Amino acid sequence: MSARGRRRGLEEEHEEHVDERWMASYMDMVTVLMCMFIVLFAMSTVDQAKFVQLKNSLATGFGAVDVGKVDTAEGIVVPADLVDTPAVDDAGTTDLELAIAEVDDLTAVQAAMQAALAAVGLDTLVEYTIDERGLSVGLVGSETFFEPNVATLSGQAVGVLDAIGPALAGSLREVSVEGHADRHGVTTNYPTDWELSSARATQVLRHLVEKSGVAADRIGAIGYGSARPVDMGEDLAAMARNRRVDVVLLSNQPDSVRALIPSVLDGTAVPDDPVPADPAPAHDDSAANTGH
């Protein structure tokens, strides 16, 4: 074959190769167009509600402040700072529920003390009060529990403390032993009623710690003298009521919970209803009403 023939054959082969390259570009373009139409079709059939939820969720995630927080399983949730909800602890319990539980616990302790005292015939010698401080057990009348003008415990006082001691020792709450004196009393063995009331409170504390097993780091004693009378009368009965020692089992709840205890006790506390009732139809005129 001549040189000219060989050159002609190479040129024809080159032309055939160039003519085939356009197919690759065409196939790429068709593939891209197909993908675009698939995406457009998918967007045209999106669930509008889910699309809005997704949009709001993404907006919240990127820091938008005018869009509510979204849970795609539950729907739109109003931001917590815009909702007036009852105070709750880490376990999701409201203050009112904690107050109700606290009253139940203190009432159970009181019932245990009453049963123990009734078993030894001393249940009429004490008075109980449940309030925002906790449970107060009042040893009222110094003649019943102490000899006149001294801090020595009487036999009845020892019996009462032995009966209520196990309930106090079994609780994790702190105990305050508070001595009080009659504001008209005459003190012969102590300089003032302050010292007498403090000495009696200390004697009660020592018996509870040394004989009943109350933990020493959970109990304290204080003397109020005649500064906190419970009865302002002038007769002997009023004076006797002011000569007392209170053993207070202190509530260990926060202030917000303890403040609700009185309303729980008098029945005025109403649990919060998280789901508001549907308003009555306009045409329906009927109303449903369903210590010391």
C-alpha positions in Angstrom: 0.0 0.0 0.0 1.3 3.4 -0.9 2.0 6.1 1.8 -0.9 8.1 0.6 -3.3 5.2 1.1 -2.1 4.6 4.6 -2.5 8.3 5.5 -6.1 8.3 4.1 -6.9 5.2 6.2 -5.7 6.9 9.5 -7.7 10.0 8.7 -10.9 7.9 8.2 -10.3 6.1 11.5 -9.8 9.4 13.3 -13.0 10.8 11.9 -15.0 7.8 13.1 -13.6 8.2 16.6 -14.5 11.9 16.9 -18.0 11.2 15.7 -18.7 8.8 18.6 -17.8 11.2 21.5 -21.0 13.2 21.3 -22.9 10.3 22.7 -21.2 10.5 26.1 -22.2 14.1 26.5 -25.7 13.4 25.5 -26.1 10.6 27.9 -24.8 12.8 30.8 -27.3 15.5 29.9 -30.1 13.0 29.8 -29.1 11.6 33.2 -29.0 15.0 34.8 -32.4 15.9 33.4 -33.9 12.7 34.6 -32.6 13.4 38.2 -33.9 16.9 38.1 -37.4 15.7 37.1 -37.4 13.0 39.8 -36.6 15.7 42.4 -39.3 18.0 41.1 -41.8 15.1 41.2 -40.9 14.3 44.7 -41.3 17.9 45.9 -44.6 18.2 44.2 -46.1 15.3 46.3 -44.6 16.3 49.7 -46.9 16.3 52.8 -47.5 20.0 53.5 -47.9 19.5 57.2 -44.6 17.5 57.5 -42.9 20.1 55.3 -43.9 22.9 57.7 -42.8 20.9 60.7 -39.5 20.2 59.1 -39.0 23.9 58.1 -39.8 25.1 61.6 -37.6 22.5 63.2 -34.7 23.5 61.0 -35.3 27.2 61.7 -35.3 26.5 65.5 -32.1 24.5 65.2 -30.4 27.5 63.4 -31.4 29.9 66.2 -34.6 31.5 64.9 -36.5 33.1 67.8 -39.9 33.6 66.2 -40.5 29.9 65.4 -41.8 27.4 67.9 -39.9 24.3 68.8 -41.1 21.3 66.8 -41.3 17.7 67.6 -42.0 16.0 64.3 -43.7 13.1 66.1 -46.1 15.3 68.1 -46.4 18.6 66.2 -45.6 22.1 67.1 -44.7 22.7 70.7 -44.9 26.2 72.3 -41.5 27.3 73.7 -41.2 26.6 77.5 -40.7 30.3 78.4 -44.1 31.2 76.8 -46.1 28.5 78.7 -47.4 29.0 82.3 -46.8 25.6 83.8 -46.6 24.4 87.4 -43.2 24.3 89.0 -41.7 20.8 88.6 -38.6 19.1 89.9 -36.1 17.0 88.0 -38.4 14.0 88.2 -41.3 16.0 86.7 -43.2 16.3 90.1 -45.0 19.6 90.8 -44.6 21.5 94.1 -48.2 20.7 94.9 -47.7 17.0 94.5 -44.6 17.2 96.7 -46.6 19.1 99.3 -49.4 16.5 99.3 -46.8 13.7 99.7 -45.1 15.6 102.5 -48.4 16.0 104.4 -49.1 12.3 103.9 -45.6 11.4 105.3 -45.9 13.7 108.3 -49.4 12.4 109.0 -48.1 8.8 109.0 -45.4 9.7 111.4 -48.0 11.4 113.7 -50.2 8.3 113.5 -47.2 6.1 114.5 -46.5 8.3 117.5 -50.1 8.3 118.6 -50.3 4.5 118.4 -47.1 4.1 120.4 -48.3 6.5 123.0 -51.8 4.9 123.2 -50.1 1.6 123.8 -48.6 2.9 127.1 -51.6 5.1 128.0 -49.8 8.5 127.4 -51.5 9.6 124.2 -53.4 12.4 126.0 -50.3 14.2 127.2 -49.1 15.6 123.9 -50.4 17.9 121.2 -49.7 17.7 117.5 -49.4 20.3 114.8 -48.6 19.9 111.1 -47.7 23.1 109.3 -45.1 24.5 106.9 -42.3 23.8 109.4 -43.2 20.1 109.7 -44.7 18.0 112.6 -44.6 19.6 116.0 -45.1 17.3 119.1 -45.9 19.6 122.1 -45.1 18.4 125.6 -47.4 20.9 127.3 -47.5 21.8 131.0 -44.2 21.7 132.9 -45.8 20.0 135.9 -46.5 16.9 133.7 -43.0 16.6 132.2 -40.7 18.5 134.7 -40.5 19.2 138.3 -41.2 22.9 139.2 -38.3 25.2 138.3 -36.0 22.4 137.3 -35.0 20.7 134.1 -35.1 17.1 135.3 -37.4 14.9 133.2 -40.4 13.3 135.0 -41.3 9.7 134.6 -44.1 10.6 132.3 -41.8 12.7 130.2 -39.4 9.7 129.9 -42.4 7.5 128.8 -43.5 9.9 126.2 -40.0 10.4 124.7 -39.4 6.6 124.7 -42.7 6.2 122.8 -42.0 8.8 120.1 -38.3 8.3 119.9 -38.3 5.4 117.4 -40.4 7.4 114.9 -37.9 10.3 115.2 -34.9 8.1 115.0 -36.3 6.4 111.9 -36.8 9.6 110.0 -34.1 11.4 107.9 -35.5 14.8 108.7 -33.9 17.1 111.2 -35.3 17.5 114.7 -35.6 20.8 116.6 -36.2 20.7 120.4 -37.6 24.0 121.5 -38.1 25.0 125.1 -40.6 27.7 126.2 -41.4 29.2 129.6 -44.4 31.0 131.2 -43.9 34.7 130.9 -45.2 35.1 134.5 -43.1 32.3 135.9 -40.7 32.6 138.8 -37.3 30.9 138.3 -35.4 30.0 141.4 -32.8 27.6 140.0 -31.9 29.6 136.9 -31.2 33.3 136.4 -34.0 33.7 133.9 -36.6 31.7 132.0 -34.2 31.7 129.1 -31.8 29.4 130.9 -34.7 27.2 132.3 -36.3 26.7 128.8 -32.9 26.0 127.3 -32.0 23.5 130.0 -35.3 21.6 129.6 -34.9 21.5 125.8 -31.4 20.1 126.2 -32.6 17.4 128.6 -35.2 16.3 126.0 -32.5 16.3 123.3 -30.1 14.3 125.4 -32.7 11.6 126.1 -33.6 11.3 122.4 -30.0 11.0 121.4 -28.7 8.8 124.2 -31.8 6.6 124.8 -33.8 6.7 121.6 -31.0 6.7 119.0 -31.8 9.9 117.2 -28.7 10.9 115.2 -26.8 13.7 116.9 -26.1 15.5 113.6 -29.9 15.8 112.9 -31.0 17.3 116.2 -30.6 20.6 118.0 -32.0 22.4 121.1 -33.0 26.0 121.6 -34.6 28.0 124.4 -37.1 30.7 123.6 -37.8 31.7 127.2 -41.2 33.4 127.4 -40.8 35.2 124.0 -43.2 32.9 122.1 -46.3 32.2 124.1 -49.2 30.2 122.5 -51.8 31.5 125.0 -52.0 35.1 126.1 -54.4 34.4 129.0 -53.7 35.2 132.6 -55.2 32.1 134.2 -53.2 29.0 135.4 -54.3 26.9 132.4 -52.9 29.5 130.0 -49.6 29.7 132.0 -49.3 25.9 131.9 -49.7 25.8 128.1 -46.9 28.3 127.7 -44.6 26.1 129.9 -43.8 23.6 127.2 -41.2 21.8 125.1 -41.9 21.3 121.4 -40.2 18.5 119.5 -40.4 19.5 115.8 -39.8 17.1 113.0 -38.7 19.6 110.4 -39.8 19.3 106.8 -37.0 18.7 104.4 -38.8 20.2 101.3 -37.9 23.5 99.7 -39.7 26.7 100.7 -42.0 26.6 97.6 -43.3 23.2 98.6 -43.6 23.9 102.4 -45.6 27.1 101.6 -48.3 24.9 100.1 -48.7 22.6 103.1 -51.3 24.8 104.9 -53.5 24.8 101.8 -53.2 21.1 101.5 -54.2 20.6 105.1 -57.3 22.9 104.8 -58.4 21.4 101.5 -58.0 24.6 99.4 -55.2 23.3 97.3 -56.4 22.2 93.8 -54.2 20.1 91.5 -53.3 21.8 88.3 -55.2 20.5 85.2 -52.8 20.4 82.3 -55.6 20.0 79.7 -58.1 22.9 79.7 -61.7 22.0 79.5 -63.6 22.7 76.3 -65.7 25.8 76.5 -69.5 25.1 76.7 -71.5 25.7 73.5 -73.0 29.2 73.3 -76.5 27.8 73.2 -76.0 25.7 76.4 -77.1 27.7 79.4 -76.4 24.9 81.9 -73.4 25.0 84.2 -71.5 22.1 85.5 -70.3 22.3 89.0 -69.8 19.2 89.3 -52.3 23.5 116.1 -51.0 24.2 118.6 
